Amino acid sequence: MSWVISACAFPPAASPVMSADLSPHTSAGRLKPISLSWFSALPTLKLSVTNDSPVHPSPSSNNKNSCSPFIRAAWTRRSRGELAKQPNKKSWKQRTDMYMRPFLLNVFFSKRFVHAKVMHRGTSKVISVATTNSKDLRNSLPSLTDHHACRLIGELIAERSKEADVYVMSYEPRKNERIEGKLGIVIDAIKENGIIFV
């Protein structure tokens, strides 16, 4: 009967490991290093009792339980199938967009007035608001929905945002929405007054 201490690692041809034969025939039962490698310093040793001579694991063996936790970690990675089973998991853009573009512009057009506001996406706090339905504008403008009113709303949003130390904002168009017409006039007026869109 012989005692075998061997490290479960890569196949012997790829990465030789330290092994020792602690039988009474060896001198003082000391370890005989075959080669010094970075893997030989790892403390993952497997103790087994066999009746035969020391045998290294064969390269073709696919037994996952016989290997060290260092190698077993490769089989614990998530596959694409497991990700498909989690439809509610947010993508990288959904998780980081709130921090990369924190201030969002929202513009609403009705038949009677134009409303615009800038909101912080993380805290849902409204930074600046401008509408043609306010008392100071609806009595002084001839029309509350024409191009001149849209340009005035863009200028007010830019001024009030800069007062709140907001110089960068973003606009997310809705589905099948084009940035043209009255919406384009509002965004252009905001850009002309020193606000950067990202």
Secondary structure as UniProt FT lines:
FT   STRAND          2..6
FT   TURN            12..14
FT   STRAND          19..21
FT   TURN            24..25
FT   TURN            28..29
FT   HELIX           38..41
FT   STRAND          46..50
FT   TURN            59..60
FT   HELIX           64..66
FT   HELIX           69..72
FT   HELIX           73..76
FT   HELIX           80..84
FT   TURN            87..88
FT   HELIX           92..100
FT   STRAND          103..109
FT   STRAND          114..120
FT   TURN            121..123
FT   STRAND          126..131
FT   TURN            132..133
FT   HELIX           135..138
FT   TURN            139..140
FT   HELIX           147..163
FT   TURN            164..165
FT   STRAND          168..170
FT   TURN            175..176
FT   HELIX           182..192
FT   TURN            193..194
FT   STRAND          196..197
//
